[in-house]
């Protein structure tokens, strides 16, 4: 596990929302936002939709969709917001590392309970492992 010491307080989720962001090393990427009140319903729907897919295939497919949004500058954006939202949730539900999966879920729940919002940031470098970060008004938890 790698801890990130950079201040991500400017990467907060709007009050009452869960935000998912994918960024590259230049901090270019794309975000999707859902109301906090709708988050658990979307998680349940996603869980049901991917229940018949192996964890490895679901995770791989989700990451492929997420990777397409890396380097998005907003100009001529071709990102599919609904697809990206479900891809993020699928990646969380089917993450290969059980400890990371449990920690991410716990930190999202904690941020929602404490702040009413959560910002899940996924850093995807051109090479090497990706890093997950949960940010709220202050950093709630960081994972690698």
C-alpha positions in Angstrom: 0.0 0.0 0.0 1.3 3.4 -0.9 0.2 6.5 0.9 -0.3 9.8 -1.1 0.7 12.9 0.9 -0.5 15.5 -1.7 -3.4 17.7 -0.5 -6.5 16.7 -2.4 -8.8 19.1 -0.5 -9.6 20.9 -3.8 -10.8 17.6 -5.2 -13.9 17.5 -3.1 -17.3 16.1 -4.1 -20.2 18.6 -4.2 -22.3 18.3 -1.1 -24.8 15.5 -1.3 -23.0 13.8 -4.2 -20.7 10.9 -5.0 -18.1 11.8 -7.6 -15.9 9.4 -9.5 -12.8 10.8 -11.3 -10.2 9.1 -13.4 -6.9 11.1 -13.9 -3.6 10.5 -15.6 -0.2 11.8 -14.4 -1.1 15.3 -15.8 -4.4 15.3 -13.9 -6.4 15.1 -17.1 -9.4 12.9 -17.0 -13.1 12.8 -16.6 -15.6 12.9 -13.7 -19.1 11.5 -13.2 -21.4 12.6 -10.4 -24.4 10.9 -8.8 -26.6 12.1 -5.9 -25.6 10.5 -2.6 -29.2 9.4 -2.1 -29.1 7.4 -5.4 -25.6 5.8 -4.8 -26.7 2.6 -3.0 -29.5 2.0 -5.5 -27.0 2.2 -8.4 -24.6 -0.1 -6.6 -27.3 -2.7 -6.1 -28.4 -2.4 -9.8 -24.7 -2.7 -10.9 -24.2 -5.7 -8.6 -27.2 -7.4 -10.0 -26.1 -6.6 -13.6 -22.6 -8.1 -13.2 -23.6 -11.0 -11.0 -23.3 -13.5 -13.8 -19.9 -12.3 -14.9 -16.6 -13.5 -13.4 -14.9 -11.0 -11.2 -11.8 -11.0 -13.5 -13.9 -10.3 -16.6 -16.0 -7.6 -14.9 -13.0 -5.8 -13.5 -11.1 -6.0 -16.8 -14.1 -4.7 -18.7 -14.7 -1.9 -16.2 -11.1 -0.7 -16.3 -11.1 -0.7 -20.1 -14.1 1.6 -20.1 -12.5 3.8 -17.4 -9.2 4.0 -19.4 -11.0 5.5 -22.3 -11.7 8.6 -20.2 -8.1 9.2 -19.2 -6.7 12.3 -20.9 -10.2 13.8 -21.4 -9.8 17.5 -21.5 -13.5 18.2 -21.9 -13.1 19.4 -25.5 -15.1 17.2 -27.9 -15.7 14.8 -25.0 -16.8 11.4 -26.1 -16.9 9.8 -22.6 -20.1 7.9 -21.8 -21.1 9.2 -18.4 -23.6 6.4 -17.6 -21.1 3.7 -18.8 -18.3 5.4 -16.8 -20.4 5.5 -13.6 -21.3 1.8 -13.9 -17.7 1.0 -14.8 -16.4 2.7 -11.7 -18.9 0.9 -9.5 -18.1 -2.5 -11.2 -14.4 -1.9 -10.6 -15.0 -1.3 -6.9 -17.3 -4.3 -6.6 -15.0 -6.7 -8.5 -11.6 -5.3 -7.5 -9.1 -8.2 -7.6 -7.6 -7.4 -4.2 -10.1 -8.2 -1.5 -8.5 -5.9 1.1 -8.5 -3.0 -1.3 -12.2 -3.7 -2.2 -13.2 -3.8 1.4 -11.2 -0.7 2.4 -12.6 1.3 -0.6 -16.2 0.4 0.3 -15.7 1.2 4.0 -14.1 4.6 3.2 -16.9 5.5 0.8 -19.5 4.6 3.5 -17.5 6.6 6.1 -17.3 9.7 3.8 -21.0 9.5 3.0 -21.9 9.2 6.7 -19.6 11.9 7.9 -19.8 14.4 5.0 -22.8 13.4 2.9 -20.5 13.1 -0.1 -17.5 11.2 -1.4 -15.0 11.7 -4.1 -13.4 8.5 -5.5 -10.3 9.3 -7.6 -8.5 6.7 -9.7 -5.1 7.6 -11.0 -4.1 5.6 -14.0 -0.5 6.2 -15.2 0.7 5.2 -18.7 2.6 2.3 -17.1 2.6 0.7 -13.7 -0.1 0.2 -11.1 -3.0 2.5 -10.6 -3.9 4.2 -7.3 -7.3 4.8 -5.7 -8.0 7.8 -3.4 -11.1 8.7 -1.4 -11.4 12.4 -0.8 -14.0 14.4 1.0 -13.6 17.9 2.6 -10.4 16.4 3.9 -8.8 13.1 3.0 -10.8 10.2 4.4 -8.5 7.4 3.3 -6.0 6.5 0.7 -5.4 3.2 -1.0 -3.0 1.8 -3.6 
